[in-house]
Amino acid sequence: MVDQNSSMKKDVQFQKLLKDRIKKLVKDKDLTEYIVSQKQILSELDIDPIVGAAALNFLLQEQFYRAEEEKKFKAERSQACALQNMRMFWYRIEVGNEHRISVEILKQVLVEEAGVERRFIGRIDIRDQYTLIQLPNGMPTELLQHLKTVTINQKQLAIQRLKKRPGKKHRRKKPSASHKRVAAHLLAKS
């Protein structure tokens, strides 16, 4: 139902745009060259002018929708770039596959309960008993406290920020130059 309404709105939007542009063209431009060209095409194809106009309308509508999709794609790509440049932190919530959670349900809860914009919700990794999620730096404490009490399928989120990135192994730091000097000095003494 939503897709059909969206499609109908686009059709109305396209028709209005088309009418406005045709009105302006007829008023402002000399279309003689195009009229001759159109008559020649219609004659060669042996089709009714109304059918020819409908075919042109169809082609323009296809182009319009392609342009709309391109705009949407560019907007999504720009949002993804903004997300890449934003510092994100990993959080753990105590709801997972066992609790019949999905990415969409989780995003919906974060948007409705926490007011987090969908575009600022990073990667989501749903495990059996818990979920890992990336959220932007600077999440207000009050918001995190509220999210701890929110429930999905009778299970509290109990959100908590992780100290380090999940799955990243802790590496030992390399010894500093001063440590190396001390070690060399001790070895020289022995």
C-alpha positions as CSV (number, residue, x, y, z in Angstrom):
1,M,0.0,0.0,0.0
2,V,2.8,2.4,0.9
3,D,4.6,1.7,-2.4
4,Q,1.5,2.2,-4.4
5,N,0.8,5.6,-2.7
6,S,4.4,6.6,-3.3
7,S,4.2,5.6,-6.9
8,M,0.9,7.6,-7.3
9,K,2.5,10.7,-5.8
10,K,5.5,10.4,-8.2
11,D,3.1,10.1,-11.1
12,V,1.2,13.2,-10.0
13,Q,4.5,15.0,-9.5
14,F,5.7,14.0,-13.0
15,Q,2.4,15.0,-14.7
16,K,2.5,18.4,-13.0
17,L,6.2,18.9,-14.0
18,L,5.4,17.8,-17.6
19,K,2.4,20.1,-17.9
20,D,4.4,23.1,-16.6
21,R,7.3,22.5,-18.9
22,I,5.1,21.9,-22.0
23,K,3.2,25.2,-21.2
24,K,6.5,27.1,-20.9
25,L,8.0,25.6,-24.1
26,V,4.9,26.3,-26.2
27,K,4.9,29.9,-24.9
28,D,8.6,30.7,-25.1
29,K,10.1,28.5,-27.9
30,D,9.7,28.2,-31.6
31,L,8.9,24.5,-32.0
32,T,8.5,24.5,-35.8
33,E,11.6,22.3,-36.3
34,Y,10.3,19.8,-33.8
35,I,6.9,19.8,-35.3
36,V,8.3,18.9,-38.7
37,S,10.5,16.2,-37.1
38,Q,7.5,14.7,-35.2
39,K,5.3,14.7,-38.2
40,Q,8.0,12.8,-40.2
41,I,8.4,10.2,-37.4
42,L,4.7,9.7,-37.1
43,S,4.3,9.3,-40.8
44,E,7.2,6.9,-41.2
45,L,5.9,4.8,-38.3
46,D,2.3,5.1,-39.4
47,I,1.0,5.9,-35.9
48,D,-1.7,8.2,-34.5
49,P,-0.3,11.5,-33.1
50,I,-1.9,10.7,-29.7
51,V,-0.1,7.3,-29.6
52,G,3.1,9.1,-30.5
53,A,2.6,11.6,-27.7
54,A,1.9,8.8,-25.3
55,A,5.1,7.1,-26.3
56,L,7.1,10.3,-25.8
57,N,5.3,10.8,-22.4
58,F,6.4,7.2,-21.4
59,L,10.0,7.9,-22.5
60,L,10.1,11.1,-20.5
61,Q,8.6,9.4,-17.5
62,E,11.2,6.7,-17.6
63,Q,13.9,9.4,-17.7
64,F,12.3,11.3,-14.8
65,Y,12.2,8.1,-12.6
66,R,15.8,7.3,-13.5
67,A,16.8,10.8,-12.5
68,E,14.9,10.5,-9.2
69,E,16.6,7.2,-8.5
70,E,20.0,8.8,-9.3
71,K,19.3,11.6,-6.8
72,K,18.3,9.1,-4.2
73,F,21.4,7.1,-4.8
74,K,23.6,10.2,-4.5
75,A,21.9,11.2,-1.3
76,E,22.5,7.8,0.2
77,R,26.1,7.8,-0.9
78,S,26.7,11.2,0.6
79,Q,25.1,10.0,3.9
80,A,27.4,6.9,3.9
81,C,30.4,9.2,3.4
82,A,29.2,11.4,6.3
83,L,28.8,8.2,8.4
84,Q,32.4,7.1,7.5
85,N,33.8,10.4,8.7
86,M,31.8,10.3,12.0
87,R,33.4,8.7,15.0
88,M,31.4,5.6,15.9
89,F,31.4,3.5,19.0
90,W,30.4,-0.1,19.5
91,Y,27.5,-0.9,21.9
92,R,26.2,-4.2,23.1
93,I,22.5,-4.8,23.7
94,E,21.2,-7.9,25.4
95,V,18.8,-8.8,22.7
96,G,19.7,-11.2,19.9
97,N,18.4,-13.9,17.5
98,E,16.9,-15.9,20.4
99,H,14.6,-12.9,21.1
100,R,13.4,-12.7,17.5
101,I,15.2,-9.4,16.7
102,S,15.9,-8.1,13.2
103,V,17.9,-5.2,11.9
104,E,14.7,-3.4,10.9
105,I,13.1,-3.8,14.3
106,L,16.2,-2.6,16.1
107,K,16.6,0.4,13.8
108,Q,12.9,1.2,14.3
109,V,13.2,1.1,18.1
110,L,16.4,3.3,18.0
111,V,14.6,5.9,15.8
112,E,11.3,5.9,17.8
113,E,12.7,5.5,21.3
114,A,16.0,7.3,21.1
115,G,15.5,9.7,18.2
116,V,18.6,8.4,16.5
117,E,18.5,9.2,12.8
118,R,18.5,6.1,10.7
119,R,21.5,7.3,8.7
120,F,23.6,7.5,11.9
121,I,23.1,3.9,12.9
122,G,26.2,2.1,11.8
123,R,26.9,-1.6,11.5
124,I,24.7,-4.1,13.3
125,D,25.9,-7.6,14.2
126,I,23.1,-9.8,15.6
127,R,24.4,-12.8,17.6
128,D,22.4,-15.5,19.4
129,Q,22.0,-13.8,22.8
130,Y,23.1,-10.2,22.1
131,T,23.7,-7.7,19.4
132,L,26.6,-5.4,18.7
133,I,25.7,-2.0,17.1
134,Q,27.7,1.1,16.1
135,L,26.3,4.4,17.2
136,P,27.8,7.9,16.9
137,N,30.1,9.5,19.4
138,G,28.4,11.8,21.9
139,M,25.3,9.9,22.7
140,P,23.7,11.7,25.7
141,T,23.9,9.8,29.0
142,E,20.1,10.3,29.6
143,L,19.4,8.7,26.2
144,L,21.6,5.7,27.0
145,Q,19.9,5.3,30.4
146,H,16.5,5.4,28.7
147,L,17.7,2.7,26.1
148,K,18.7,0.4,29.0
149,T,15.0,0.2,30.0
150,V,13.5,-0.2,26.5
151,T,12.3,-3.7,25.7
152,I,12.0,-5.7,22.5
153,N,9.9,-8.8,22.7
154,Q,9.8,-8.6,26.6
155,K,13.6,-8.4,26.8
156,Q,15.4,-5.2,28.0
157,L,18.0,-3.8,25.7
158,A,20.4,-3.1,28.7
159,I,22.7,-1.2,26.3
160,Q,26.3,-0.7,27.3
161,R,29.2,0.9,25.5
162,L,32.1,-1.5,24.7
163,K,35.6,-0.5,25.7
164,K,37.3,-1.8,22.6
165,R,36.2,-2.9,19.1
166,P,34.6,-6.4,19.1
167,G,36.6,-9.0,17.2
168,K,39.8,-7.0,17.4
169,K,42.6,-8.8,19.2
170,H,44.5,-7.0,21.8
171,R,48.0,-6.4,20.7
172,R,50.9,-5.9,23.0
173,K,52.5,-2.5,22.6
174,K,56.0,-2.4,21.1
175,P,58.7,-1.6,23.6
176,S,59.7,2.0,23.6
177,A,63.3,3.1,22.9
178,S,63.9,3.7,26.6
179,H,62.7,0.2,27.4
180,K,65.1,-1.2,24.8
181,R,68.0,0.8,26.3
182,V,67.2,-0.5,29.8
183,A,67.0,-4.1,28.5
184,A,70.2,-3.7,26.6
185,H,71.9,-2.3,29.7
186,L,70.7,-5.1,31.9
187,L,71.8,-7.7,29.3
188,A,75.3,-6.1,29.1
189,K,75.6,-6.3,32.9
190,S,74.9,-10.0,33.0
